[in-house]
């Protein structure tokens, strides 16, 4: 299956999960699902090589060069 076609389905599933979390778990559960979904999305993009997180984790040794 093409990755472009599956993205709307994944968005729908994530939206439904947020809806259930908000309806049955309240605002706190909604925020937790939202934040964890964002973290998962960023991790997936980083693992796929589409996102470079190296700039976020700059050490002192790299700055001094």
N, C-alpha and C positions, 0 to 999 in steps of 0.2 A: 504494500500500500504506500502511496506517495505521501511524504511527510507534509506537504502543503495541504492535502485534503484532510489529514487527521487533526490538524491544529484547531479547526472550529469545533470538532467533537471533543477534544480535550478541554477547550474553553467552556463548552456546555457542561461537561462533567464537573469541572471546577466550580462553575456557577451554581450548579445544583448542590454541591457539597457545602458551599458557603450559605446557600439558602437554608439547608437543613440545620447547619450549625447555628445560624441566626434564629431560626424558628424554634428549635428545641433546646438549644444550649444558652441562648441569650447573647448579649453583646460581647462578653468575654470570649466565649467559644468562637464567635464570628471572627474576632480579631486574631485569635490564635491560629485558626485555619487560614486566614488571609496571610499572616506573616510566614507561617510554615510553607504555604504554597509559593510565596515569593522566594523564599530560601531554596526550595526545591527547584524552582524554575531557573534561578541563577546557577545553581550547582549543575543542573543538566546542560545549560548553555556552556558552562566552563568545561565540563567533561567532553562535550562535543567539539570543543576547540573554537567555538564562536564568540567566546568572551574571555578576555585576558584579565585575570585578577591579580597579576603580578604587581601592578601599580598600587594596589591597596596595601600590600605587605612589603613595603620598602624598609630595609634594615639600615642601620647606621653605616655599615660598611659600603653600601651602595651609594648613599648620599655623599660620602666623602670623596668619591672618585671623580 
